[in-house]
Amino acid sequence: MNVTIKDVAQRAHVAPSTVSRVIADNPRISKETKERVFKAMEELGYYPNAIARSLASKMTYTIGLIMPRSAEDAFSNPFFPEVMRGISVVAHNEKYDLLISTSGNEEEEKQAVIDMVKGRRVDGIVLLCSRTTDELIPWLREEKFPFTVIGKPLDSKGVCWVDNDNIGASRLATNYLIKHGHREIAFISGSLEFVVSLDRLDGYKLALEENNIPFDKELVAQDEFSEDGGYNAMMRILKQKKPTAVVVTDDIMSFGVIRAAIDYGLKVPQDVSLIGFNNIPLSAYANPPLTTIDISTFDLGVKSAELLLKNIKNKDFVADHIIVPVKLIERKSCIKR
């Protein structure tokens, strides 16, 4: 026999409409009444219908996650599962579900967001990256729809975002190599369409300038955020220059850089020192174990979800941002010259 709202109301000694308001988390219902209704629901084994709950509260209790690439590509890089783990912990604690959208290109990505917003399928959105030519951010801002970006947007006015100090982090990594006696330092990143790549390139240039080391564009290369991308970028550099060290803005790319160095007859770190980014679990087991910048990926997810939920729950919320600190993890991929 199915338990109904009327059964719960009778057990809790309240009106059925009060039960509906409790399910919708109406702030006008007292804490005592809510506890009595929830106790009755538990005793009777009553589970509110999600659709009815949404109709009552005008909320979906769902957060949309927008992946910047196809599921096959995105989940092959540990950054995305880890940042999603952080988001899911907060969502679970707040009794929110997650709706994940993957896409093959920016057009599909934008259409997915429009479908979520116009179809009222979610209460807010987390964009998992920030592009230099991003159409989603101005569109969401115009719609006045709650959203948070992981990555500082180029135009951050009126936008909630969470990020590291990527200029400072890259400066830290480059200075670490300089202090180890390196001056021929290469820089490998993902595409410069992503703001994170631009910021880390700026940090690299800043460290060179501060140490009176001329910038050499032949020591810089971009490719896909993948092991093959790192391999291809390093091979292009080695055909022109012979760096003694490399800053690589992604640990997965670093594995490809190591492979390229080996194929080129070089040893890491004896011939080429290397520092990566993200401190993914596999970096500790690389050969050699990878010195890297820990960007606290899990915390990026946690803070982005917390910021979004504040936005969802408070109509007068003022756009804010959070900087998550980084730290250098020293292992065995760098040596002094």
C-alpha positions as semicolon CSV with decimal commas, in nm:
position;residue;x (nm);y (nm);z (nm)
1;M;0,000;0,000;0,000
2;N;0,139;0,339;-0,103
3;V;0,186;0,597;0,170
4;T;0,042;0,939;0,083
5;I;0,087;1,295;0,205
6;K;-0,246;1,259;0,388
7;D;-0,107;0,963;0,584
8;V;0,198;1,166;0,682
9;A;-0,019;1,463;0,778
10;Q;-0,238;1,245;0,997
11;R;0,062;1,091;1,174
12;A;0,227;1,433;1,229
13;H;-0,104;1,600;1,329
14;V;-0,077;1,870;1,062
15;A;-0,260;1,961;0,745
16;P;-0,153;1,797;0,412
17;S;-0,061;2,143;0,285
18;T;0,186;2,175;0,574
19;V;0,353;1,850;0,471
20;S;0,389;1,989;0,117
21;R;0,549;2,306;0,255
22;V;0,791;2,103;0,466
23;I;0,891;1,902;0,159
24;A;0,947;2,232;-0,026
25;D;1,158;2,355;0,269
26;N;0,934;2,657;0,323
27;P;1,114;2,890;0,568
28;R;0,783;2,985;0,731
29;I;0,741;2,637;0,878
30;S;0,887;2,607;1,227
31;K;1,178;2,377;1,301
32;E;0,962;2,180;1,546
33;T;0,693;2,117;1,283
34;K;0,952;2,015;1,023
35;E;1,107;1,766;1,264
36;R;0,765;1,619;1,344
37;V;0,679;1,581;0,975
38;F;1,017;1,428;0,888
39;K;0,979;1,182;1,176
40;A;0,636;1,081;1,046
41;M;0,777;1,039;0,694
42;E;1,053;0,815;0,826
43;E;0,816;0,605;1,037
44;L;0,579;0,553;0,745
45;G;0,850;0,504;0,484
46;Y;0,725;0,798;0,278
47;Y;0,944;0,930;-0,005
48;P;0,838;1,258;-0,167
49;N;0,788;1,247;-0,541
50;A;1,069;1,449;-0,701
51;I;0,839;1,606;-0,960
52;A;0,583;1,703;-0,697
53;R;0,861;1,846;-0,482
54;S;0,982;2,057;-0,773
55;L;0,634;2,185;-0,846
56;A;0,579;2,278;-0,484
57;S;0,908;2,458;-0,435
58;K;0,971;2,573;-0,794
59;M;1,316;2,417;-0,752
60;T;1,470;2,116;-0,924
61;Y;1,736;2,054;-0,656
62;T;1,972;1,976;-0,940
63;I;2,304;2,136;-1,042
64;G;2,419;2,126;-1,403
65;L;2,786;2,050;-1,475
66;I;2,916;2,159;-1,815
67;M;3,217;1,964;-1,937
68;P;3,441;2,140;-2,191
69;R;3,484;1,835;-2,414
70;S;3,347;1,489;-2,490
71;A;3,306;1,241;-2,204
72;E;3,578;1,020;-2,354
73;D;3,833;1,303;-2,349
74;A;3,721;1,468;-2,025
75;F;3,726;1,157;-1,807
76;S;4,068;1,053;-1,934
77;N;4,215;1,353;-1,749
78;P;4,198;1,307;-1,369
79;F;4,135;1,680;-1,316
80;F;3,767;1,654;-1,412
81;P;3,669;1,350;-1,200
82;E;3,847;1,505;-0,901
83;V;3,683;1,847;-0,934
84;M;3,348;1,674;-0,982
85;R;3,410;1,472;-0,666
86;G;3,439;1,798;-0,475
87;I;3,117;1,930;-0,628
88;S;2,931;1,605;-0,558
89;V;3,027;1,606;-0,187
90;V;2,869;1,949;-0,139
91;A;2,568;1,859;-0,355
92;H;2,510;1,540;-0,156
93;N;2,525;1,724;0,176
94;E;2,271;1,978;0,048
95;K;2,050;1,705;-0,106
96;Y;2,110;1,820;-0,463
97;D;2,152;1,596;-0,767
98;L;2,397;1,652;-1,053
99;L;2,318;1,667;-1,424
100;I;2,635;1,629;-1,633
101;S;2,657;1,751;-1,992
102;T;2,941;1,663;-2,228
103;S;2,979;1,795;-2,580
104;G;3,196;1,763;-2,886
105;N;3,226;2,135;-2,957
106;E;3,139;2,480;-2,822
107;E;2,814;2,498;-3,020
108;E;2,686;2,176;-2,862
109;E;2,804;2,300;-2,523
110;K;2,606;2,623;-2,553
111;Q;2,294;2,439;-2,670
112;A;2,319;2,206;-2,369
113;V;2,326;2,506;-2,136
114;I;2,031;2,672;-2,313
115;D;1,831;2,348;-2,283
116;M;1,908;2,325;-1,911
117;V;1,817;2,687;-1,839
118;K;1,513;2,730;-2,063
119;G;1,381;2,385;-1,974
120;R;1,423;2,461;-1,601
121;R;1,610;2,134;-1,562
122;V;1,858;2,275;-1,310
123;D;1,871;2,546;-1,043
124;G;2,226;2,651;-1,127
125;I;2,525;2,564;-1,341
126;V;2,896;2,506;-1,289
127;L;3,115;2,567;-1,594
128;L;3,426;2,351;-1,557
129;C;3,655;2,583;-1,756
130;S;3,694;2,941;-1,873
131;R;3,769;3,023;-2,237
132;T;3,904;3,347;-2,381
133;T;3,613;3,361;-2,628
134;D;3,335;3,229;-2,408
135;E;2,976;3,281;-2,525
136;L;2,823;3,101;-2,228
137;I;2,930;3,344;-1,957
138;P;2,774;3,658;-2,109
139;W;2,460;3,461;-2,201
140;L;2,414;3,325;-1,846
141;R;2,489;3,667;-1,701
142;E;2,225;3,822;-1,928
143;E;1,974;3,555;-1,823
144;K;2,054;3,628;-1,456
145;F;2,076;3,255;-1,401
146;P;2,291;3,128;-1,108
147;F;2,625;2,993;-1,227
148;T;2,983;2,953;-1,116
149;V;3,295;2,918;-1,329
150;I;3,600;2,711;-1,237
151;G;3,866;2,939;-1,381
152;K;3,885;3,318;-1,378
153;P;3,696;3,463;-1,677
154;L;3,860;3,734;-1,886
155;D;3,559;3,952;-1,805
156;S;3,475;3,863;-1,445
157;K;3,227;4,145;-1,379
158;G;2,912;4,003;-1,224
159;V;3,048;3,645;-1,237
160;C;3,104;3,398;-0,954
161;W;3,429;3,212;-1,009
162;V;3,681;2,989;-0,829
163;D;4,042;2,949;-0,933
164;N;4,405;2,936;-0,826
165;D;4,641;3,226;-0,869
166;N;4,766;3,074;-1,193
167;I;5,012;3,351;-1,268
168;G;5,163;3,310;-0,923
169;A;5,163;2,930;-0,949
170;S;5,349;2,929;-1,281
171;R;5,591;3,191;-1,150
172;L;5,653;2,961;-0,850
173;A;5,723;2,661;-1,077
174;T;5,955;2,856;-1,307
175;N;6,146;3,016;-1,018
176;Y;6,194;2,671;-0,867
177;L;6,377;2,562;-1,182
178;I;6,575;2,886;-1,198
179;K;6,689;2,837;-0,838
180;H;6,810;2,493;-0,946
181;G;7,041;2,666;-1,193
182;H;6,833;2,633;-1,510
183;R;6,807;2,914;-1,766
184;E;6,702;2,729;-2,084
185;I;6,352;2,656;-1,957
186;A;6,075;2,544;-2,192
187;F;5,704;2,598;-2,131
188;I;5,433;2,354;-2,246
189;S;5,062;2,413;-2,197
190;G;4,720;2,340;-2,336
191;S;4,554;2,565;-2,591
192;L;4,572;2,939;-2,533
193;E;4,194;2,951;-2,586
194;F;4,177;2,864;-2,215
195;V;4,240;3,148;-1,970
196;V;4,437;2,915;-1,742
197;S;4,694;2,860;-2,018
198;L;4,731;3,234;-2,078
199;D;4,774;3,306;-1,707
200;R;5,035;3,035;-1,661
201;L;5,225;3,159;-1,965
202;D;5,224;3,506;-1,809
203;G;5,359;3,364;-1,483
204;Y;5,639;3,188;-1,671
205;K;5,731;3,509;-1,856
206;L;5,721;3,706;-1,532
207;A;5,969;3,471;-1,362
208;L;6,205;3,491;-1,660
209;E;6,187;3,870;-1,660
210;E;6,253;3,892;-1,286
211;N;6,567;3,684;-1,332
212;N;6,691;3,865;-1,645
213;I;6,636;3,562;-1,867
214;P;6,520;3,654;-2,219
215;F;6,193;3,506;-2,339
216;D;6,240;3,266;-2,633
217;K;5,922;3,177;-2,821
218;E;6,092;2,866;-2,962
219;L;6,090;2,725;-2,607
220;V;5,711;2,756;-2,586
221;A;5,454;2,512;-2,726
222;Q;5,082;2,436;-2,685
223;D;4,885;2,123;-2,757
224;E;4,595;1,912;-2,628
225;F;4,564;1,848;-2,254
226;S;4,667;1,484;-2,299
227;E;4,974;1,261;-2,288
228;D;5,001;1,269;-2,668
229;G;4,963;1,647;-2,657
230;G;5,260;1,673;-2,421
231;Y;5,463;1,437;-2,639
232;N;5,394;1,633;-2,958
233;A;5,467;1,970;-2,796
234;M;5,798;1,850;-2,652
235;M;5,904;1,699;-2,984
236;R;5,841;2,031;-3,160
237;I;6,058;2,213;-2,906
238;L;6,341;1,956;-2,921
239;K;6,364;1,997;-3,297
240;Q;6,459;2,362;-3,241
241;K;6,608;2,390;-2,893
242;K;6,764;2,180;-2,618
243;P;6,611;2,302;-2,290
244;T;6,755;2,184;-1,961
245;A;6,416;2,209;-1,789
246;V;6,046;2,225;-1,873
247;V;5,739;2,372;-1,703
248;V;5,438;2,161;-1,806
249;T;5,097;2,292;-1,702
250;D;4,932;1,951;-1,671
251;D;5,065;1,626;-1,517
252;I;4,911;1,409;-1,789
253;M;5,094;1,617;-2,050
254;S;5,410;1,572;-1,841
255;F;5,398;1,196;-1,898
256;G;5,407;1,261;-2,272
257;V;5,696;1,507;-2,226
258;I;5,896;1,239;-2,043
259;R;5,822;0,991;-2,322
260;A;5,934;1,242;-2,585
261;A;6,258;1,309;-2,397
262;I;6,333;0,936;-2,381
263;D;6,258;0,891;-2,752
264;Y;6,496;1,178;-2,820
265;G;6,772;1,005;-2,624
266;L;6,745;1,224;-2,314
267;K;6,708;1,123;-1,950
268;V;6,478;1,287;-1,693
269;P;6,605;1,449;-1,477
270;Q;6,973;1,401;-1,569
271;D;6,939;1,581;-1,904
272;V;6,602;1,756;-1,865
273;S;6,435;1,854;-1,538
274;L;6,056;1,875;-1,537
275;I;5,783;2,022;-1,318
276;G;5,414;1,956;-1,374
277;F;5,078;2,084;-1,251
278;N;4,779;1,930;-1,068
279;N;4,951;1,665;-0,851
280;I;4,731;1,384;-0,977
281;P;4,776;1,053;-0,786
282;L;4,971;0,893;-1,074
283;S;5,237;1,167;-1,059
284;A;5,388;1,009;-0,747
285;Y;5,436;0,680;-0,938
286;A;5,582;0,821;-1,260
287;N;5,939;0,737;-1,356
288;P;6,084;0,952;-1,214
289;P;5,824;1,061;-0,954
290;L;5,699;1,398;-1,071
291;T;5,769;1,729;-0,899
292;T;5,445;1,920;-0,944
293;I;5,223;2,209;-0,835
294;D;4,930;2,085;-0,627
295;I;4,633;2,305;-0,724
296;S;4,390;2,145;-0,472
297;T;4,155;2,023;-0,744
298;F;3,907;1,875;-0,496
299;D;3,882;2,209;-0,314
300;L;3,815;2,388;-0,645
301;G;3,509;2,167;-0,683
302;V;3,397;2,215;-0,323
303;K;3,428;2,594;-0,333
304;S;3,256;2,624;-0,672
305;A;2,955;2,426;-0,546
306;E;2,937;2,622;-0,220
307;L;2,949;2,951;-0,408
308;L;2,679;2,837;-0,651
309;L;2,444;2,724;-0,374
310;K;2,481;3,059;-0,198
311;N;2,380;3,220;-0,526
312;I;2,083;2,986;-0,571
313;K;1,952;3,036;-0,218
314;N;1,999;3,413;-0,200
315;K;1,837;3,623;-0,473
316;D;2,033;3,929;-0,356
317;F;2,365;3,746;-0,371
318;V;2,650;3,962;-0,500
319;A;2,895;3,794;-0,738
320;D;3,206;3,678;-0,556
321;H;3,523;3,479;-0,623
322;I;3,750;3,245;-0,427
323;I;4,123;3,187;-0,477
324;V;4,233;2,836;-0,377
325;P;4,600;2,822;-0,269
326;V;4,860;2,601;-0,438
327;K;5,170;2,428;-0,306
328;L;5,485;2,284;-0,457
329;I;5,531;1,908;-0,422
330;E;5,899;1,812;-0,456
331;R;5,981;1,468;-0,590
332;K;6,253;1,337;-0,823
333;S;6,203;1,498;-1,166
334;C;6,423;1,805;-1,104
335;I;6,795;1,832;-1,030
336;K;7,039;2,120;-0,989
337;R;7,262;2,216;-1,281
